[in-house]
Amino acid sequence: MTNKAFPVPGSRSGRCSLCPRMCGADRRKRAGYCGAGAEMEVSKIMLHHWEEPPISGPDPADEGHGSGAVFFTHCSLGCVYCQNGKISHEGSSGTVYTPRRLAREFLKLEASGAYNVNLVTPTHYADLLCETVRIARKAGLTVPVVWNTGGYERPETVEALTEAGTVDIWLTDFKYMSGDISLQYSHAEDYPERAMASLVRMVRGTGPCVFGEDGMMKRGVVVRHLVLPGRREDSLAVLRGIAEFVDVKSVRLSLMAQYTPDFLPPPRPDMPDPWQTIRRRVTTYEYEKVLEEAARLGYEGWSQERASATKRFTPDF
């Protein structure tokens, strides 16, 4: 039976339809497409210092603050270059948390100096997290809740989270505008239309970005786009596509140059390398052309130094 407080069937309510895979798994009996069962699994809880400045704080060396990151195990996407692949796709398991137990961890994060509670790859536990956030807020949680997602969402799930008041800040990827590229790199040909429809609802739900006096984000949408090598034209199409459907002044854009091929599967000597095109870093020319288009379209937000293209910024799972 569908939970009245969360009208999209999830991990405890029979046939799962939380994400666009719509795999229909009864996760009480077997894992869904994402690899998750009925209970929340968490790989790491930490103060994270390498998100955007209004999320993790302006000073990465400030050990007393940061974004209160909760890294969930499993994922409904299948990105071949995923930097968190060890916890997303390699069959690893995390620590099981009930909503009440995880709510206590949220409160601990706030007490330790977290500017927010940052739920990383959370969608396959959306119904359980709706309950978790409710418990935490009732127990005194005051910092914003960030939904840190790859952008592959069902609009219905976004609306359910919005209606429940679960999410304050959407920190969402918009990876591709081409369905062919989406299929090749993330096994999700429908990614562009799903990401766009969900982004529109995220913006509608939060309204324009709101920042506190300290510059930290309190509410709104941050759109992340990772520029991939050899895919500059698709990056330009992403920026133009978003601008057609969303007022770019109502969001913030995080344009990332941190792609590294370090996480790709190694090439096999007995067959052609399917990832040859992206087995390098992004060039300065590629990244600057995308930056120029973002400026032309009127986006505001953040860019990265190309020196960020290293796995040293990835947490040790």
VEXPAPA-957498 format. One record per residue (C-alpha): residue in one letter; x, y, z; residue number from 1. Coordinates in steps of 0.2 Angstrom, whole numbers. Layout:
% VEXPAPA-957498
<rec A <X Y Z> NUM>;
...
//
This chain:
% VEXPAPA-957498
<rec M <0 0 0> 1>;
<rec T <6 17 -4> 2>;
<rec N <12 28 11> 3>;
<rec K <-1 43 12> 4>;
<rec A <13 54 17> 5>;
<rec F <24 49 2> 6>;
<rec P <13 45 -13> 7>;
<rec V <26 37 -24> 8>;
<rec P <28 18 -20> 9>;
<rec G <45 15 -12> 10>;
<rec S <56 2 -3> 11>;
<rec R <43 -3 10> 12>;
<rec S <27 -2 -1> 13>;
<rec G <28 -15 -14> 14>;
<rec R <33 -12 -32> 15>;
<rec C <46 2 -32> 16>;
<rec S <44 17 -43> 17>;
<rec L <54 30 -34> 18>;
<rec C <66 33 -49> 19>;
<rec P <64 33 -68> 20>;
<rec R <69 15 -70> 21>;
<rec M <52 10 -63> 22>;
<rec C <59 -7 -60> 23>;
<rec G <44 -13 -50> 24>;
<rec A <55 -23 -38> 25>;
<rec D <47 -28 -21> 26>;
<rec R <63 -22 -12> 27>;
<rec R <57 -32 4> 28>;
<rec K <61 -47 -6> 29>;
<rec R <74 -43 -18> 30>;
<rec A <85 -28 -23> 31>;
<rec G <79 -15 -36> 32>;
<rec Y <88 -10 -51> 33>;
<rec C <99 2 -40> 34>;
<rec G <105 -13 -30> 35>;
<rec A <96 -7 -14> 36>;
<rec G <84 -17 -3> 37>;
<rec A <71 -11 9> 38>;
<rec E <83 -3 22> 39>;
<rec M <94 12 20> 40>;
<rec E <112 8 19> 41>;
<rec V <125 22 22> 42>;
<rec S <143 21 17> 43>;
<rec K <150 37 26> 44>;
<rec I <144 51 37> 45>;
<rec M <156 66 37> 46>;
<rec L <159 85 37> 47>;
<rec H <163 87 18> 48>;
<rec H <173 103 13> 49>;
<rec W <173 101 -6> 50>;
<rec E <156 106 -11> 51>;
<rec E <151 123 -18> 52>;
<rec P <156 137 -6> 53>;
<rec P <138 141 -1> 54>;
<rec I <136 123 3> 55>;
<rec S <152 117 12> 56>;
<rec G <158 135 17> 57>;
<rec P <171 147 10> 58>;
<rec D <186 139 18> 59>;
<rec P <190 121 15> 60>;
<rec A <203 122 29> 61>;
<rec D <189 125 42> 62>;
<rec E <188 108 50> 63>;
<rec G <175 115 62> 64>;
<rec H <162 117 49> 65>;
<rec G <157 110 32> 66>;
<rec S <143 101 23> 67>;
<rec G <136 87 34> 68>;
<rec A <137 73 20> 69>;
<rec V <128 57 21> 70>;
<rec F <134 45 7> 71>;
<rec F <121 32 3> 72>;
<rec T <126 15 -5> 73>;
<rec H <119 10 -22> 74>;
<rec C <113 21 -36> 75>;
<rec S <100 20 -50> 76>;
<rec L <112 27 -63> 77>;
<rec G <126 18 -71> 78>;
<rec C <139 31 -75> 79>;
<rec V <155 23 -81> 80>;
<rec Y <166 37 -74> 81>;
<rec C <158 38 -57> 82>;
<rec Q <170 43 -44> 83>;
<rec N <159 35 -30> 84>;
<rec G <158 19 -40> 85>;
<rec K <165 9 -25> 86>;
<rec I <149 12 -16> 87>;
<rec S <137 14 -30> 88>;
<rec H <140 0 -41> 89>;
<rec E <152 -13 -35> 90>;
<rec G <141 -23 -25> 91>;
<rec S <147 -15 -8> 92>;
<rec S <135 -14 6> 93>;
<rec G <134 0 19> 94>;
<rec T <128 2 37> 95>;
<rec V <110 -1 39> 96>;
<rec Y <100 14 47> 97>;
<rec T <82 15 52> 98>;
<rec P <75 33 50> 99>;
<rec R <75 36 69> 100>;
<rec R <94 31 70> 101>;
<rec L <99 41 55> 102>;
<rec A <89 56 62> 103>;
<rec R <100 56 77> 104>;
<rec E <115 57 65> 105>;
<rec F <108 72 57> 106>;
<rec L <107 80 74> 107>;
<rec K <125 75 77> 108>;
<rec L <131 83 61> 109>;
<rec E <122 100 65> 110>;
<rec A <130 99 83> 111>;
<rec S <147 96 75> 112>;
<rec G <146 112 64> 113>;
<rec A <138 106 48> 114>;
<rec Y <130 120 38> 115>;
<rec N <117 108 31> 116>;
<rec V <113 89 30> 117>;
<rec N <119 84 13> 118>;
<rec L <110 68 7> 119>;
<rec V <122 61 -7> 120>;
<rec T <113 50 -20> 121>;
<rec P <97 48 -9> 122>;
<rec T <83 45 -22> 123>;
<rec H <81 26 -20> 124>;
<rec Y <78 29 -1> 125>;
<rec A <66 44 -4> 126>;
<rec D <51 38 6> 127>;
<rec L <62 33 21> 128>;
<rec L <71 49 20> 129>;
<rec C <55 59 20> 130>;
<rec E <51 51 37> 131>;
<rec T <69 53 43> 132>;
<rec V <69 72 40> 133>;
<rec R <52 74 48> 134>;
<rec I <59 65 64> 135>;
<rec A <75 75 64> 136>;
<rec R <66 92 63> 137>;
<rec K <54 87 76> 138>;
<rec A <69 83 87> 139>;
<rec G <77 100 84> 140>;
<rec L <86 100 67> 141>;
<rec T <87 118 60> 142>;
<rec V <100 117 46> 143>;
<rec P <94 115 28> 144>;
<rec V <92 98 20> 145>;
<rec V <102 96 3> 146>;
<rec W <96 83 -10> 147>;
<rec N <112 79 -19> 148>;
<rec T <107 70 -34> 149>;
<rec G <113 64 -51> 150>;
<rec G <97 73 -59> 151>;
<rec Y <89 56 -64> 152>;
<rec E <73 59 -55> 153>;
<rec R <55 56 -57> 154>;
<rec P <45 72 -57> 155>;
<rec E <32 64 -46> 156>;
<rec T <46 60 -33> 157>;
<rec V <52 78 -33> 158>;
<rec E <34 84 -30> 159>;
<rec A <31 72 -16> 160>;
<rec L <47 78 -7> 161>;
<rec T <42 96 -10> 162>;
<rec E <25 93 -4> 163>;
<rec A <32 85 12> 164>;
<rec G <44 99 15> 165>;
<rec T <59 87 15> 166>;
<rec V <71 97 4> 167>;
<rec D <77 114 6> 168>;
<rec I <91 114 -7> 169>;
<rec W <92 104 -23> 170>;
<rec L <110 101 -28> 171>;
<rec T <107 92 -44> 172>;
<rec D <117 87 -59> 173>;
<rec F <112 90 -77> 174>;
<rec K <124 78 -86> 175>;
<rec Y <118 77 -104> 176>;
<rec M <106 84 -117> 177>;
<rec S <109 69 -129> 178>;
<rec G <100 53 -126> 179>;
<rec D <113 43 -136> 180>;
<rec I <127 50 -124> 181>;
<rec S <116 47 -109> 182>;
<rec L <114 29 -115> 183>;
<rec Q <133 26 -118> 184>;
<rec Y <139 34 -102> 185>;
<rec S <125 31 -89> 186>;
<rec H <114 18 -97> 187>;
<rec A <99 30 -96> 188>;
<rec E <93 35 -114> 189>;
<rec D <79 45 -106> 190>;
<rec Y <90 55 -94> 191>;
<rec P <88 72 -103> 192>;
<rec E <69 73 -103> 193>;
<rec R <69 66 -85> 194>;
<rec A <82 78 -78> 195>;
<rec M <73 93 -87> 196>;
<rec A <56 89 -81> 197>;
<rec S <62 86 -63> 198>;
<rec L <73 102 -63> 199>;
<rec V <57 113 -68> 200>;
<rec R <48 106 -53> 201>;
<rec M <63 108 -41> 202>;
<rec V <64 127 -46> 203>;
<rec R <45 128 -45> 204>;
<rec G <45 121 -27> 205>;
<rec T <59 131 -20> 206>;
<rec G <58 147 -29> 207>;
<rec P <74 158 -31> 208>;
<rec C <90 155 -21> 209>;
<rec V <90 162 -4> 210>;
<rec F <107 165 6> 211>;
<rec G <110 169 24> 212>;
<rec E <120 184 30> 213>;
<rec D <135 172 31> 214>;
<rec G <133 168 12> 215>;
<rec M <128 150 16> 216>;
<rec M <113 144 5> 217>;
<rec K <97 142 14> 218>;
<rec R <85 137 0> 219>;
<rec G <85 135 -19> 220>;
<rec V <93 125 -33> 221>;
<rec V <111 123 -38> 222>;
<rec V <113 114 -56> 223>;
<rec R <129 105 -58> 224>;
<rec H <136 101 -75> 225>;
<rec L <152 91 -78> 226>;
<rec V <161 95 -94> 227>;
<rec L <167 79 -102> 228>;
<rec P <181 78 -114> 229>;
<rec G <176 78 -132> 230>;
<rec R <158 82 -128> 231>;
<rec R <159 101 -128> 232>;
<rec E <144 103 -140> 233>;
<rec D <133 93 -128> 234>;
<rec S <138 104 -114> 235>;
<rec L <133 119 -124> 236>;
<rec A <116 111 -128> 237>;
<rec V <114 107 -109> 238>;
<rec L <116 126 -105> 239>;
<rec R <105 131 -119> 240>;
<rec G <91 118 -115> 241>;
<rec I <90 123 -97> 242>;
<rec A <89 141 -101> 243>;
<rec E <74 137 -112> 244>;
<rec F <64 130 -97> 245>;
<rec V <71 139 -82> 246>;
<rec D <74 157 -78> 247>;
<rec V <93 155 -76> 248>;
<rec K <93 169 -63> 249>;
<rec S <83 158 -51> 250>;
<rec V <96 145 -50> 251>;
<rec R <115 144 -48> 252>;
<rec L <126 135 -60> 253>;
<rec S <141 125 -54> 254>;
<rec L <152 121 -70> 255>;
<rec M <164 108 -66> 256>;
<rec A <181 104 -74> 257>;
<rec Q <185 90 -62> 258>;
<rec Y <182 75 -74> 259>;
<rec T <196 62 -72> 260>;
<rec P <197 46 -82> 261>;
<rec D <204 38 -66> 262>;
<rec F <188 29 -62> 263>;
<rec L <185 22 -79> 264>;
<rec P <186 3 -81> 265>;
<rec P <204 -2 -88> 266>;
<rec P <205 -5 -107> 267>;
<rec R <205 -23 -112> 268>;
<rec P <219 -29 -124> 269>;
<rec D <207 -41 -133> 270>;
<rec M <194 -28 -139> 271>;
<rec P <192 -10 -144> 272>;
<rec D <191 3 -130> 273>;
<rec P <173 9 -129> 274>;
<rec W <178 24 -118> 275>;
<rec Q <193 30 -128> 276>;
<rec T <184 46 -131> 277>;
<rec I <184 51 -113> 278>;
<rec R <200 43 -107> 279>;
<rec R <208 60 -105> 280>;
<rec R <205 76 -95> 281>;
<rec V <196 91 -102> 282>;
<rec T <206 104 -111> 283>;
<rec T <207 122 -106> 284>;
<rec Y <199 126 -123> 285>;
<rec E <184 115 -121> 286>;
<rec Y <181 121 -103> 287>;
<rec E <183 139 -107> 288>;
<rec K <171 138 -122> 289>;
<rec V <157 131 -111> 290>;
<rec L <161 145 -98> 291>;
<rec E <159 158 -111> 292>;
<rec E <142 151 -116> 293>;
<rec A <136 151 -98> 294>;
<rec A <141 169 -96> 295>;
<rec R <132 173 -113> 296>;
<rec L <116 165 -107> 297>;
<rec G <117 175 -90> 298>;
<rec Y <120 161 -78> 299>;
<rec E <127 165 -61> 300>;
<rec G <137 153 -50> 301>;
<rec W <154 144 -49> 302>;
<rec S <168 137 -60> 303>;
<rec Q <183 126 -56> 304>;
<rec E <201 126 -59> 305>;
<rec R <207 112 -70> 306>;
<rec A <218 106 -56> 307>;
<rec S <202 99 -48> 308>;
<rec A <203 85 -60> 309>;
<rec T <210 73 -48> 310>;
<rec K <204 59 -37> 311>;
<rec R <211 67 -21> 312>;
<rec F <195 76 -18> 313>;
<rec T <185 60 -18> 314>;
<rec P <181 53 0> 315>;
<rec D <190 37 5> 316>;
<rec F <175 24 6> 317>;
//
